[in-house]
Amino acid sequence: MTTLPLPGRLLFLSTSAEVMARQLAGERLGRADAGTLRNDVSTDEITPVPILTHYDDRLGDFAHTGFQVEGQRPFAPGSLRAGGFSVIVAGRRYGKGSSREHSPAAERLAGIRLVIAESFERIYRQNADNIGLFTSTDLGLVARIEAGEAIAIDELVAGRDALAAAILRAGGLLHFGQQQLSSMRVGETGADADADADADRPRTLFEKIVARRALATPQTSARPAVGDGAFVRADRRFIHEYYTGMCAHMLGATFGAGLRLHDPASIVVFEDHTNYVGESPAHLRGGLVPNVLAMQAAQRRFSAEHGLTEHRTLNEDEAARDDGTNVAGISHAMVAEHYALPGQVVVGTDSHTPHSGALGCVAFGVGTTDMANAFVTGAVRLTLPAVLRIELAGALAPGVTAKDVLLHLLALPALRAGAGVGKVFEFGGPVVRSLSTDERATLTNMTAELGGFTGIVEPDAETLRFLKERRGVDVALAPWMRSDPGAAYAEVITVDCSALGPMLARPGDPGNGLALSALADLGEPARIHIAYGGSCTAGKREDFEHYHAVLAWAAARGLRVAPGVQLYLQFGTTAVRDHCIAQGFLAAFEAVGARLLQPSCGACANCGPGSSTAADQVTVSAINRNFPGRSGPGQVWLASPPTVAASAIAGRLISFEALRAEYGD
């Protein structure tokens, strides 16, 4: 195949609901007719969480059913496939959000063969490569395709790194892996060497870790440069139930019976999305609970077949019988609590895998095909990214948290426009050195929202304290586990954190940041109906200490959650829950009327209590992203843990400091 067959129409993802309706009704529009293209199309819109229970051909019926424009959802089930489209055209940062490979897979199953956008998010584009869906940032192709010109494969892969081009030409990663990865070897210097050919050059911690894990293959060097495709050996691989069935299906179709996984002892399997599916409005409304249970059962079969380490879901009934031996929680939070170590490479099927970068390791999210390939080869694909240095200077004022810092970063014009897409965020400076590991994990976790490849913090005495206190592990930090003075960065962004106060992000995108103090001046609505504290970002031990500080203060004054407001607090892991019990936090939570939930991704992924059920509901949430439909049909404001708790008491968006001032404290 020298050219890409494109038998169908072009679909322009427009900011006009009328334009979308006309195209889906069968009208063939040109680029000039489409108007402004939608930016920031998220994977939550391409494939909403409830439909991820499908991982076969049926997935194609639901492509883009979460897409929103002018308050409308133009795609009905089956409409993309029925429209006879083969090309999608969109604006900037296409494929934001989750690592779910279901999104490009659904598009491909619906007939799409090429997606053209001004820019793409890293995980989406890599997932598209892996399944043979072509992508391009050359908008000049549109007029040529409209004119009926055939587009050469060579042109579509031009400008991509050699590995991406080879994978696309092979028809996807699994086919490529069968052909190319049987002769992998660790680079000449060895995986545990203290030096390599670049040792005389100042390097970042990220570069050093990759150098120790890079693999030489017929297509890739063990000493990749920025922009090169590469494979690295992972110390830990993990997956959760929304991906395992799809992964097992791929592996069975490709390799047949007798499949053997590479180093199964280093693979961990989690159930972290299905604890409360029986209370998930989206799943109940769609009749999808049986699908979820089948998906869960498929993961358990795969885990048992290959002898994998498994952490199963913990629902309310199981929690009541828990004798303390059940260790459960959100996958990437659990990896930081139990598995990841400084200097390692950790990969998982979740965009928030960078959570563990707080420990000084390279942790990044991948899609299903990447993980399937990693299961059988031990090799994980990446395109070597550049490194951004985020220097957090000054000192945080009382009541200002790492979440506020992240919401400020997300609102910076350059980062909002995508300057960090695909890059490593190295967090440093006096503020980072003063933060606990839990707070550092908020920074690295939310590099997903910044569009980054991963986030990392140099390990130090605080890292050792965390590992000893939380895990009973004594670790020695090697001298190389730091960035060298003079290391090259794509850019250094310095933020004076002394000037920061509590932050919010308006509904629709985590980058819609504003200072909480500016809310009244802007005339924004402040009343809320739901307050949610939890998720991997805000379900950690220190997050619950913030919730407790606010709610204990409220309970001592006889205050409760405001009338008409529901407050949900969901533990990130059983270890966090047990810490709260041991510290006596639950009394204050119960006194103010909060509902406590067992560890799960829950409302953050629209799969549990705390999701909205109506479009006019307003939520303030400590989760990491608020894309349209992410946590139900309502409007979601993002905030820090203390702001969420204070707002629940006040019934409106407010900081803890302002709430105390109202009561004369």
C-alpha positions as CSV (number, residue, x, y, z in Angstrom):
1,M,0.0,0.0,0.0
2,T,1.7,3.2,-1.2
3,T,-1.3,5.6,-0.6
4,L,-3.9,5.7,2.2
5,P,-7.4,4.7,1.0
6,L,-9.8,7.5,2.0
7,P,-13.1,6.4,0.5
8,G,-15.4,8.5,2.7
9,R,-16.1,12.1,3.5
10,L,-14.3,14.6,5.6
11,L,-15.9,15.5,9.0
12,F,-15.0,18.9,10.3
13,L,-15.3,19.1,14.1
14,S,-16.8,22.6,14.2
15,T,-17.6,25.0,17.1
16,S,-21.0,25.4,15.4
17,A,-23.8,23.0,16.4
18,E,-25.6,23.8,13.1
19,V,-22.5,22.9,11.0
20,M,-22.2,19.6,12.9
21,A,-25.9,18.8,12.4
22,R,-25.6,19.5,8.6
23,Q,-22.6,17.2,8.2
24,L,-24.2,14.3,10.2
25,A,-27.4,14.7,8.1
26,G,-25.4,13.9,5.0
27,E,-24.4,17.3,3.7
28,R,-20.9,17.4,2.3
29,L,-19.2,20.6,3.5
30,G,-15.9,22.1,2.6
31,R,-13.3,23.6,4.9
32,A,-14.5,27.1,4.2
33,D,-18.1,26.1,5.2
34,A,-17.0,24.6,8.5
35,G,-16.1,27.7,10.4
36,T,-13.9,27.6,13.5
37,L,-12.6,24.1,14.4
38,R,-13.0,22.8,18.0
39,N,-9.9,22.8,20.1
40,D,-9.3,20.6,23.1
41,V,-11.4,17.7,22.0
42,S,-10.9,15.2,24.9
43,T,-11.0,11.5,25.0
44,D,-13.9,11.8,27.5
45,E,-15.8,13.2,24.6
46,I,-14.6,10.8,22.0
47,T,-15.4,7.7,24.2
48,P,-17.2,8.6,27.5
49,V,-16.4,6.3,30.4
50,P,-19.6,4.2,30.3
51,I,-19.0,2.9,26.8
52,L,-15.5,1.7,27.7
53,T,-17.1,-1.6,28.6
54,H,-17.1,-2.3,24.9
55,Y,-13.7,-3.4,23.4
56,D,-14.8,-5.1,20.2
57,D,-16.4,-3.9,17.0
58,R,-19.4,-2.5,18.9
59,L,-17.1,0.3,20.2
60,G,-17.3,1.9,16.8
61,D,-21.0,2.6,17.3
62,F,-20.3,5.0,20.2
63,A,-17.4,7.1,18.8
64,H,-17.8,10.8,19.7
65,T,-21.0,10.4,21.6
66,G,-19.7,12.6,24.3
67,F,-18.7,15.4,21.9
68,Q,-20.2,18.7,22.9
69,V,-20.7,22.0,21.0
70,E,-22.9,24.9,22.0
71,G,-24.4,22.8,24.8
72,Q,-25.4,20.0,22.3
73,R,-24.2,16.5,21.7
74,P,-24.6,16.0,17.9
75,F,-23.4,12.4,17.7
76,A,-26.0,9.7,18.4
77,P,-24.9,6.1,18.7
78,G,-23.9,4.9,15.2
79,S,-23.9,8.3,13.6
80,L,-20.2,8.6,12.9
81,R,-20.1,5.2,11.3
82,A,-23.4,5.8,9.3
83,G,-22.1,9.1,8.0
84,G,-19.5,7.4,5.8
85,F,-16.6,9.6,7.0
86,S,-13.0,8.6,6.6
87,V,-11.2,11.8,7.7
88,I,-11.7,13.9,10.9
89,V,-10.4,17.5,11.0
90,A,-10.1,19.4,14.3
91,G,-8.2,22.2,16.0
92,R,-5.5,22.2,18.7
93,R,-4.6,19.6,21.4
94,Y,-6.8,16.8,20.0
95,G,-7.2,13.8,22.2
96,K,-6.6,15.5,25.6
97,G,-7.1,13.6,28.8
98,S,-7.2,9.9,29.5
99,S,-4.8,7.3,28.0
100,R,-7.8,5.2,26.8
101,E,-6.9,3.6,23.5
102,H,-10.7,3.1,23.1
103,S,-10.8,6.6,21.5
104,P,-8.8,6.1,18.4
105,A,-10.0,2.5,18.3
106,A,-13.6,3.7,18.2
107,E,-12.8,6.1,15.4
108,R,-11.1,3.5,13.4
109,L,-13.9,1.0,13.9
110,A,-16.4,3.7,12.7
111,G,-14.4,4.1,9.4
112,I,-12.0,6.8,10.2
113,R,-8.5,6.3,8.6
114,L,-6.9,9.7,9.1
115,V,-7.3,12.4,11.8
116,I,-5.9,15.9,10.9
117,A,-5.5,18.4,13.7
118,E,-3.4,21.4,14.5
119,S,-1.8,19.5,17.3
120,F,-2.3,16.2,19.2
121,E,-1.9,15.1,22.8
122,R,1.0,12.6,23.2
123,I,-0.9,9.5,24.4
124,Y,-3.7,9.8,21.9
125,R,-1.3,10.1,19.0
126,Q,0.8,7.2,20.1
127,N,-2.3,5.0,20.6
128,A,-3.4,5.9,17.1
129,D,0.0,4.9,15.7
130,N,-0.3,1.6,17.6
131,I,-3.5,0.6,15.9
132,G,-2.7,1.9,12.5
133,L,-4.8,5.0,12.5
134,F,-2.9,7.8,10.7
135,T,-2.7,11.3,12.1
136,S,-1.3,14.5,10.7
137,T,-0.8,18.1,11.7
138,D,-0.7,19.3,8.0
139,L,-3.9,21.1,7.5
140,G,-2.9,21.6,3.9
141,L,-3.9,18.0,3.3
142,V,-7.6,19.0,3.6
143,A,-7.8,20.9,0.3
144,R,-5.9,18.1,-1.5
145,I,-8.2,15.4,-0.1
146,E,-11.3,17.5,-1.0
147,A,-9.9,17.6,-4.5
148,G,-9.7,13.9,-4.7
149,E,-5.9,13.6,-4.5
150,A,-4.4,10.4,-3.2
151,I,-2.2,10.9,-0.2
152,A,1.0,8.8,0.0
153,I,1.9,6.9,3.1
154,D,5.4,8.2,2.9
155,E,4.1,11.8,3.1
156,L,1.9,10.9,6.1
157,V,4.8,9.5,8.1
158,A,7.3,12.2,7.0
159,G,8.4,14.2,10.0
160,R,7.5,11.5,12.4
161,D,10.3,9.7,14.3
162,A,11.6,6.6,12.6
163,L,9.9,4.2,15.1
164,A,6.5,5.8,14.7
165,A,6.8,5.6,10.9
166,A,7.9,1.9,11.0
167,I,5.0,1.0,13.3
168,L,2.5,2.7,11.0
169,R,3.9,1.0,7.9
170,A,3.7,-2.3,9.8
171,G,0.0,-1.8,10.4
172,G,0.4,-1.3,14.2
173,L,2.6,-2.0,17.2
174,L,1.8,-5.7,17.7
175,H,2.6,-6.6,14.1
176,F,5.8,-4.5,14.4
177,G,6.7,-6.2,17.7
178,Q,6.4,-9.6,16.2
179,Q,8.8,-8.6,13.4
180,Q,11.3,-6.4,15.2
181,L,11.6,-7.0,18.9
182,S,12.9,-10.5,19.2
183,S,16.5,-9.3,19.1
184,M,16.2,-6.6,21.8
185,R,19.2,-5.9,24.0
186,V,20.1,-3.5,26.7
187,G,22.5,-0.8,25.5
188,E,26.2,-1.4,25.4
189,T,26.8,0.3,28.8
190,G,24.4,-2.1,30.6
191,A,21.2,-1.2,32.4
192,D,22.9,-0.6,35.8
193,A,26.0,1.2,34.6
194,D,26.9,4.5,36.3
195,A,28.2,6.1,33.0
196,D,27.6,6.0,29.3
197,A,28.8,7.8,26.2
198,D,27.1,11.0,27.4
199,A,28.4,11.0,30.9
200,D,30.7,14.0,30.3
201,R,27.6,16.0,29.4
202,P,25.4,17.5,32.2
203,R,22.1,15.6,32.1
204,T,18.7,15.7,33.7
205,L,17.5,12.9,36.0
206,F,15.0,11.8,33.4
207,E,17.8,11.4,30.8
208,K,19.9,9.4,33.2
209,I,17.1,7.0,34.1
210,V,16.2,6.4,30.4
211,A,19.9,5.8,29.6
212,R,19.9,3.0,32.1
213,R,16.8,1.4,30.6
214,A,17.0,2.1,26.9
215,L,17.0,-1.0,24.6
216,A,18.7,-1.4,21.3
217,T,16.5,-2.9,18.6
218,P,16.8,-3.0,14.8
219,Q,14.8,0.2,14.7
220,T,16.0,2.1,17.7
221,S,19.2,3.1,19.4
222,A,20.0,2.5,23.1
223,R,21.2,6.1,23.2
224,P,18.2,8.0,21.8
225,A,18.2,11.8,21.2
226,V,15.2,14.1,21.8
227,G,12.6,13.3,19.2
228,D,13.8,9.8,18.6
229,G,11.6,6.8,19.0
230,A,12.9,4.4,21.6
231,F,12.1,1.3,23.7
232,V,12.9,1.1,27.4
233,R,12.8,-1.8,29.9
234,A,10.1,-1.2,32.5
235,D,10.7,-2.1,36.2
236,R,6.9,-2.2,36.8
237,R,3.9,-2.5,34.4
238,F,0.4,-2.2,35.7
239,I,-3.1,-2.3,34.2
240,H,-6.7,-1.8,35.4
241,E,-10.0,-3.4,34.5
242,Y,-11.0,-0.9,31.8
243,Y,-8.0,-2.1,29.7
244,T,-7.3,-5.7,30.6
245,G,-10.2,-7.3,28.6
246,M,-9.2,-5.3,25.5
247,C,-5.5,-6.2,26.1
248,A,-6.3,-9.9,26.5
249,H,-8.5,-9.8,23.3
250,M,-5.6,-8.3,21.4
251,L,-3.0,-10.8,22.7
252,G,-5.2,-13.8,22.0
253,A,-6.0,-12.6,18.4
254,T,-2.3,-11.9,17.7
255,F,-0.5,-14.8,19.5
256,G,-3.1,-17.5,20.0
257,A,-2.9,-20.2,22.7
258,G,0.2,-20.7,24.7
259,L,0.8,-17.0,25.3
260,R,3.6,-16.3,27.8
261,L,4.1,-13.0,29.4
262,H,7.6,-11.4,30.0
263,D,8.5,-11.3,33.7
264,P,5.0,-11.7,35.0
265,A,6.3,-11.0,38.6
266,S,6.7,-7.3,37.6
267,I,3.1,-6.9,36.4
268,V,0.4,-5.7,38.8
269,V,-3.4,-5.8,38.0
270,F,-5.9,-3.4,39.7
271,E,-9.6,-3.1,40.0
272,D,-10.1,0.6,40.8
273,H,-13.1,1.8,38.6
274,T,-15.8,-0.8,39.5
275,N,-16.3,-0.5,43.3
276,Y,-19.4,1.6,43.0
277,V,-20.7,0.9,39.5
278,G,-24.0,-0.2,41.1
279,E,-24.5,3.4,42.1
280,S,-23.1,5.0,39.0
281,P,-25.9,7.0,37.3
282,A,-24.2,6.8,33.8
283,H,-23.8,3.0,34.0
284,L,-27.3,2.4,35.5
285,R,-28.9,4.6,32.9
286,G,-27.2,2.8,30.1
287,G,-27.9,-0.7,31.5
288,L,-24.1,-1.2,31.5
289,V,-23.6,-2.8,35.0
290,P,-23.6,-6.4,33.6
291,N,-21.0,-5.3,31.0
292,V,-18.8,-3.9,33.8
293,L,-19.0,-7.0,35.8
294,A,-18.1,-9.1,32.7
295,M,-15.2,-6.8,32.1
296,Q,-14.1,-7.3,35.7
297,A,-14.4,-11.1,35.4
298,A,-12.3,-11.0,32.2
299,Q,-9.5,-9.3,34.1
300,R,-9.7,-11.8,36.9
301,R,-9.4,-14.7,34.4
302,F,-6.4,-13.1,32.7
303,S,-4.7,-12.5,36.0
304,A,-5.3,-16.0,37.2
305,E,-4.1,-17.5,33.9
306,H,-0.8,-15.7,34.1
307,G,-0.3,-15.7,37.9
308,L,-0.2,-11.9,38.2
309,T,-0.2,-9.8,41.4
310,E,-3.8,-8.5,41.8
311,H,-5.5,-5.9,43.9
312,R,-9.3,-6.4,43.8
313,T,-12.1,-3.9,44.4
314,L,-13.4,-3.2,47.8
315,N,-17.1,-2.4,48.1
316,E,-19.1,-1.4,51.1
317,D,-20.0,-5.0,52.1
318,E,-16.4,-6.1,51.8
319,A,-15.2,-3.1,53.7
320,A,-17.4,-4.1,56.6
321,R,-15.8,-7.5,56.8
322,D,-12.3,-6.2,56.1
323,D,-9.8,-7.5,58.7
324,G,-7.1,-5.1,57.5
325,T,-5.5,-7.6,55.1
326,N,-7.3,-6.3,51.9
327,V,-5.0,-3.8,50.2
328,A,-6.9,-1.9,47.6
329,G,-7.1,1.5,45.9
330,I,-6.6,3.6,42.9
331,S,-3.9,2.0,40.7
332,H,-1.3,4.7,40.4
333,A,-1.7,5.8,44.1
334,M,-1.2,2.1,45.0
335,V,1.9,1.9,42.9
336,A,3.5,4.9,44.7
337,E,2.5,3.3,48.1
338,H,3.7,-0.2,47.4
339,Y,5.9,-0.6,44.3
340,A,7.7,2.3,42.7
341,L,11.2,3.2,43.7
342,P,13.6,6.1,42.8
343,G,15.4,5.6,39.5
344,Q,12.9,3.1,38.1
345,V,10.7,3.1,35.0
346,V,7.0,2.5,35.7
347,V,4.3,2.3,33.1
348,G,0.6,1.9,33.4
349,T,-2.6,2.1,31.4
350,D,-3.7,5.4,33.0
351,S,-2.8,9.0,32.1
352,H,-2.1,9.7,35.7
353,T,0.7,7.1,36.0
354,P,3.1,10.1,36.5
355,H,1.8,10.2,40.1
356,S,4.8,8.0,41.1
357,G,7.3,10.5,39.6
358,A,7.1,12.2,43.0
359,L,9.4,9.4,44.1
360,G,12.1,10.2,41.5
361,C,11.2,7.6,38.9
362,V,10.1,7.9,35.3
363,A,6.4,7.0,35.3
364,F,4.2,7.4,32.3
365,G,0.9,6.3,30.9
366,V,0.4,4.1,27.8
367,G,-2.5,2.7,25.9
368,T,-3.7,-0.9,25.5
369,T,-1.6,-1.9,22.6
370,D,1.5,-0.5,24.2
371,M,0.8,-2.5,27.3
372,A,0.0,-5.6,25.3
373,N,3.3,-5.3,23.6
374,A,5.1,-4.6,26.9
375,F,3.4,-7.7,28.4
376,V,5.0,-10.0,25.8
377,T,8.3,-8.2,25.2
378,G,9.1,-6.2,28.3
379,A,9.7,-3.3,26.1
380,V,7.8,0.0,26.3
381,R,7.7,2.5,23.5
382,L,8.3,6.2,23.8
383,T,9.4,9.2,21.7
384,L,12.2,10.7,23.8
385,P,10.8,14.0,25.1
386,A,12.5,17.3,25.9
387,V,12.5,18.4,29.6
388,L,10.9,21.5,31.0
389,R,12.1,22.8,34.4
390,I,9.4,24.2,36.6
391,E,11.1,26.2,39.3
392,L,8.7,26.9,42.2
393,A,10.3,29.8,44.0
394,G,9.3,31.6,47.2
395,A,7.1,30.0,49.8
396,L,3.4,28.9,49.9
397,A,1.1,31.0,52.1
398,P,-0.9,29.1,54.7
399,G,-3.8,27.3,53.1
400,V,-2.3,27.2,49.7
401,T,-1.6,23.7,48.4
402,A,0.1,21.9,45.5
403,K,-3.3,21.8,43.7
404,D,-3.5,25.5,43.7
405,V,0.0,25.7,42.2
406,L,-1.1,23.2,39.5
407,L,-4.2,25.2,38.6
408,H,-2.1,28.3,38.3
409,L,0.4,26.5,36.0
410,L,-2.5,25.2,33.9
411,A,-3.8,28.7,33.4
412,L,-0.4,30.2,32.2
413,P,-1.0,31.2,28.5
414,A,1.9,29.2,27.1
415,L,1.1,26.0,28.9
416,R,-2.6,26.5,28.2
417,A,-1.7,26.7,24.5
418,G,0.2,23.4,24.7
419,A,3.9,24.4,25.3
420,G,4.2,21.4,27.6
421,V,2.6,18.8,25.4
422,G,4.7,15.7,25.3
423,K,7.4,17.1,27.5
424,V,8.8,16.0,30.9
425,F,8.0,18.4,33.7
426,E,10.9,18.5,36.2
427,F,9.6,20.2,39.4
428,G,12.2,21.8,41.6
429,G,13.0,24.9,43.7
430,P,12.5,25.7,47.4
431,V,8.7,25.2,47.3
432,V,9.1,21.6,46.0
433,R,11.8,20.8,48.5
434,S,9.4,21.9,51.3
435,L,6.5,19.8,50.1
436,S,5.6,16.3,51.4
437,T,5.7,13.4,49.0
438,D,1.9,13.4,48.9
439,E,1.9,17.0,47.7
440,R,4.7,16.4,45.2
441,A,2.5,13.6,43.8
442,T,-0.2,16.2,43.1
443,L,2.3,18.0,40.9
444,T,3.5,15.0,39.0
445,N,0.0,13.4,38.8
446,M,-1.4,16.5,37.0
447,T,1.2,16.7,34.4
448,A,-1.4,14.7,32.5
449,E,-3.6,17.8,32.5
450,L,-0.5,19.9,31.5
451,G,-0.2,17.6,28.5
452,G,3.2,16.4,29.6
453,F,4.8,13.0,29.0
454,T,5.5,12.7,32.8
455,G,6.5,14.7,35.9
456,I,9.4,14.0,38.1
457,V,10.9,15.3,41.4
458,E,14.5,14.6,42.4
459,P,14.5,12.1,45.3
460,D,15.8,13.5,48.6
461,A,15.5,13.0,52.4
462,E,11.7,13.5,52.2
463,T,11.5,10.6,49.7
464,L,13.4,8.4,52.1
465,R,11.1,9.4,54.9
466,F,8.0,8.5,52.8
467,L,9.4,5.1,51.8
468,K,10.4,4.3,55.4
469,E,7.2,5.5,57.0
470,R,4.6,4.3,54.5
471,R,6.3,1.1,53.2
472,G,9.0,0.2,55.8
473,V,11.5,0.3,53.0
474,D,15.1,1.5,53.5
475,V,16.5,2.9,50.2
476,A,19.9,4.4,49.5
477,L,19.9,7.2,47.0
478,A,22.7,6.8,44.5
479,P,24.8,9.9,43.6
480,W,23.5,9.9,40.1
481,M,19.9,10.3,41.1
482,R,19.7,14.1,40.5
483,S,19.9,16.5,37.5
484,D,23.3,17.8,36.9
485,P,24.1,21.5,37.2
486,G,24.1,22.9,33.7
487,A,21.7,20.2,32.3
488,A,19.9,21.4,29.2
489,Y,16.2,22.2,29.4
490,A,13.8,23.1,26.7
491,E,12.7,25.9,28.9
492,V,12.8,27.0,32.5
493,I,9.5,28.4,33.9
494,T,9.8,30.1,37.3
495,V,6.7,30.8,39.4
496,D,6.8,33.0,42.5
497,C,4.6,30.9,44.7
498,S,4.6,33.5,47.5
499,A,2.1,35.5,45.4
500,L,-0.4,32.6,45.0
501,G,-3.7,32.2,46.8
502,P,-6.4,29.5,46.5
503,M,-7.3,28.8,42.9
504,L,-10.2,27.4,40.9
505,A,-10.7,26.1,37.4
506,R,-14.0,27.0,35.7
507,P,-16.1,24.2,34.2
508,G,-15.0,22.7,30.9
509,D,-11.2,22.5,31.2
510,P,-8.6,22.3,33.9
511,G,-6.8,25.2,32.2
512,N,-9.7,27.6,32.9
513,G,-8.0,28.8,36.1
514,L,-8.7,31.9,38.1
515,A,-7.9,33.1,41.6
516,L,-10.7,32.3,44.0
517,S,-10.5,35.8,45.3
518,A,-11.4,37.1,41.8
519,L,-14.7,35.1,41.7
520,A,-16.9,37.8,43.1
521,D,-15.4,40.5,40.9
522,L,-16.3,38.4,37.8
523,G,-19.9,37.9,38.8
524,E,-19.5,34.1,38.5
525,P,-22.1,31.8,40.1
526,A,-20.9,30.5,43.4
527,R,-23.7,28.2,44.7
528,I,-22.9,24.5,44.6
529,H,-24.9,21.3,44.9
530,I,-22.1,18.7,45.2
531,A,-18.7,18.8,46.9
532,Y,-16.4,15.9,46.1
533,G,-13.0,15.1,47.7
534,G,-11.2,12.1,46.4
535,S,-9.5,10.6,43.4
536,C,-5.8,9.9,42.9
537,T,-5.0,13.6,42.9
538,A,-6.8,14.4,46.1
539,G,-7.4,11.1,47.9
540,K,-4.0,10.9,49.6
541,R,-3.2,11.0,53.3
542,E,-2.3,14.7,53.3
543,D,-5.4,15.6,51.3
544,F,-7.5,14.0,54.0
545,E,-5.6,15.9,56.6
546,H,-6.7,19.1,54.8
547,Y,-10.3,17.9,54.7
548,H,-10.2,17.1,58.4
549,A,-8.7,20.5,59.3
550,V,-11.7,22.2,57.8
551,L,-14.4,19.8,58.8
552,A,-13.1,19.4,62.4
553,W,-13.2,23.2,62.7
554,A,-16.8,23.2,61.4
555,A,-17.9,20.3,63.7
556,A,-16.5,22.1,66.7
557,R,-18.8,25.0,65.9
558,G,-21.9,22.8,65.3
559,L,-21.8,23.4,61.6
560,R,-22.8,20.9,59.0
561,V,-22.8,20.5,55.2
562,A,-25.0,23.3,53.8
563,P,-28.6,22.4,53.0
564,G,-29.0,21.3,49.5
565,V,-25.3,20.2,49.3
566,Q,-24.0,16.7,49.3
567,L,-20.4,16.1,50.4
568,Y,-18.5,13.0,49.4
569,L,-15.1,12.0,50.7
570,Q,-13.5,9.0,48.9
571,F,-10.3,7.5,50.1
572,G,-7.6,6.9,47.5
573,T,-6.3,3.7,49.1
574,T,-7.1,1.5,52.1
575,A,-3.9,2.8,53.7
576,V,-5.3,6.3,53.6
577,R,-8.6,5.1,55.0
578,D,-6.8,3.2,57.8
579,H,-4.7,6.3,58.6
580,C,-7.9,8.4,58.9
581,I,-9.4,5.8,61.2
582,A,-6.3,5.7,63.4
583,Q,-6.2,9.5,63.6
584,G,-9.8,9.7,64.6
585,F,-10.8,11.8,61.6
586,L,-14.0,9.9,60.8
587,A,-15.9,11.5,63.8
588,A,-15.6,15.0,62.3
589,F,-16.5,13.8,58.8
590,E,-19.6,12.1,60.1
591,A,-20.5,15.0,62.4
592,V,-20.8,17.4,59.4
593,G,-22.8,15.0,57.3
594,A,-20.2,13.8,54.8
595,R,-20.6,10.5,53.0
596,L,-17.4,8.4,53.2
597,L,-16.6,6.1,50.3
598,Q,-14.2,3.2,49.9
599,P,-11.2,3.6,47.7
600,S,-12.1,3.9,44.0
601,C,-11.7,6.3,41.0
602,G,-15.4,7.0,41.6
603,A,-17.0,10.2,40.5
604,C,-13.7,11.4,38.9
605,A,-14.3,8.9,36.1
606,N,-18.1,9.2,36.2
607,C,-18.4,5.7,37.8
608,G,-19.7,6.2,41.3
609,P,-21.4,8.5,43.9
610,G,-20.6,12.2,43.6
611,S,-21.3,12.4,39.8
612,S,-23.9,14.9,38.8
613,T,-27.2,13.7,37.5
614,A,-28.6,16.9,35.9
615,A,-27.2,19.7,33.7
616,D,-28.1,22.4,36.2
617,Q,-26.1,20.9,39.1
618,V,-22.8,22.6,40.1
619,T,-20.0,20.6,41.6
620,V,-16.8,21.7,43.3
621,S,-14.3,18.9,43.1
622,A,-10.7,18.2,44.1
623,I,-10.3,15.8,41.1
624,N,-7.8,16.5,38.3
625,R,-10.0,17.2,35.2
626,N,-13.4,18.7,34.4
627,F,-13.9,18.1,30.7
628,P,-17.5,18.2,29.6
629,G,-19.3,15.1,30.8
630,R,-16.3,13.9,32.8
631,S,-18.3,13.6,36.1
632,G,-21.8,13.7,34.9
633,P,-23.9,16.3,32.9
634,G,-23.4,19.2,35.4
635,Q,-20.8,21.9,35.7
636,V,-17.6,21.0,37.6
637,W,-15.3,23.5,39.3
638,L,-11.9,22.3,40.3
639,A,-10.4,23.3,43.6
640,S,-8.0,22.2,46.3
641,P,-9.0,19.9,49.2
642,P,-9.5,22.7,51.8
643,T,-11.5,24.8,49.3
644,V,-13.8,21.8,48.5
645,A,-14.4,21.1,52.3
646,A,-15.0,24.8,53.1
647,S,-17.4,25.2,50.1
648,A,-19.4,22.2,51.3
649,I,-20.0,23.9,54.6
650,A,-20.8,27.3,53.1
651,G,-22.8,26.0,50.2
652,R,-20.9,28.2,47.8
653,L,-17.3,28.5,46.5
654,I,-15.2,29.8,49.3
655,S,-11.7,29.4,50.8
656,F,-11.2,28.1,54.3
657,E,-9.6,31.4,55.2
658,A,-12.7,33.3,54.1
659,L,-15.0,30.9,55.8
660,R,-13.2,31.4,59.1
661,A,-13.3,35.1,58.6
662,E,-17.1,35.0,58.3
663,Y,-17.2,33.3,61.8
664,G,-14.8,35.8,63.3
665,D,-11.8,33.3,63.5
